[in-house]
Amino acid sequence: GQSDEKLGKIHERNWARLHESEGSARMKSAEIRQTVKEIVAKTASIEVADIGDDASFMDDLELDSLTLLEIAFNIEHDYGMKLTEEELGQITNLQQAVDLVQQYIAQKPE
């Protein structure tokens, strides 16, 4: 009947909203950021709460280059990605790490 149809329409609209690429990309971004923060925290033995969204690994968190490499390797391992030397060198702050993971996920076939 009509109420079923109405429910169907609402369901369709919600489904579309859930699967909008921008929305899911934004959600993914928050998830990735959280995961990357956890990797950094674990690797560098610091608290997740101490890592700002745009924290610089060397300036803000005072990490050395060896720790940065470890973080990069752990990110690679966690996401099953392979970073080039150039990309490894790009990871100097949290946002860059998140961006690299996002690019990787975006390029990965479903």
Order of alpha helices (4+ residues) and beta strands (2+ residues): alpha-alpha-alpha-alpha-alpha
